[in-house]
Amino acid sequence: MLALAGKHHPRARLTGVASYLPERVLTNAELTEIVDTTDEWIRERTGIRERRIAADDQATSDLAVAAGEAVLRSTRTSASDVDLVIVATTTPDHIFPPTATLVAERLGATAAAAVDMNAVCSGFVYAFAHATAMVEAGFARKVLVIGAETLSRIVNWDDRSTCVLFADGAGAALLEADDEGAQGDGVIGFELGADGSGKDILCIPAGGSRMPSSTEGVTHEDLCIQMQGREVFRFATRIMIDSATRLLEAAGLTVDDVDLLVAHQANERILDHAVEKLEIPREKVVMNLDRYGNTSSASIPIALAEAAERGQVAPGDLVLMVGFGAGLTWGAALVRWEPRA
Ligand code: COA
């Protein structure tokens, strides 16, 4: 699916972003006491040095609420003015109710519709695109898009090939309607895709309706993330370039027009590949996975929030977001960074 924002009003603008990371830091050195690994292997193969892990009493909604509160505060937005809350997550508090309903209630977004979106590590871009559509269709004026994960709860801590990668965190963005916006402002477009033929290379086999957790013979492993690392790596490196290129071409833009690339923080080598193939200067690419690991649908808003905080992105800059993950799914979005003054 490829879409460019039309000439009609309103335009959807990205006016704020914020993040929340749990306090607990889990270092590579600590991981060597859990599984047969080394700090050197993890750093060389992934770029990760440490990651955050939610406290025992923190669920995904707690992280999402903290990030949501932060973005409402920074944009001086009243929760009661929010029309829609979308929580992108793979690790909801419960199968139902949706985590978004819990988040909306705790934020005081009493007038908002609330729904979860599960597109795994592409979740934030998918949610962002859906939020844009709701704003541009005139159905919503203010949408809170939150990516939040507690992947530490679905990782197999005996599997060294996955437990060193995934972690916890949340990021939140505010999208607002602008009736005066011109083409080229706000959200410029997005490209979303899916290929279910790759369903087995990254999945949790059990715990859903195909293989309920009560099924005889279901093991702990079946209820945790299972991954064919090399296959995922191949897909990620290919799709990041393809999706970004398709979107830029359709929008009549080039990589030179992009001020900041905020890609899913899965692996430093995947990001390095994008730097090389897209020929984008490294200083235009956000990298924070050394400190947070792979936080799935939370990684893009966390990275964008950090970039904004340290002045790596300025008002009016063109931001290219690219996500990819299980499903297989992927998504790219082009948006101007237009924070509330
Ligand atoms: N510590 C030490 N050794 C490890 C290890 C760890 N944490 N994890 C795996 N290994 C071992 C393997 O057992 C294997 O050993 P063997 O050759 O004796 O069988 C060896 O390292 C190489 O494994 P391989 O899977 O080929 O390594 P790799 O270079 O492909 O790196 C990943 C593994 C997971 C880092 C890499 O494939 C990757 O990043 N894939 C993408 C994953 C991803 O981003 N997933 C999320 C997408 S949203």
Boltz pocket constraint, residues with backbone or C-beta under 6 A from the ligand:
constraints:
  - pocket:
      binder: B
      contacts: [[A, 36], [A, 37], [A, 38], [A, 41], [A, 42], [A, 45], [A, 46], [A, 121], [A, 160], [A, 161], [A, 162], [A, 164], [A, 227], [A, 228], [A, 229], [A, 230], [A, 232], [A, 233], [A, 236], [A, 266], [A, 267], [A, 294], [A, 324], [A, 325], [A, 326]]
      max_distance: 6.0
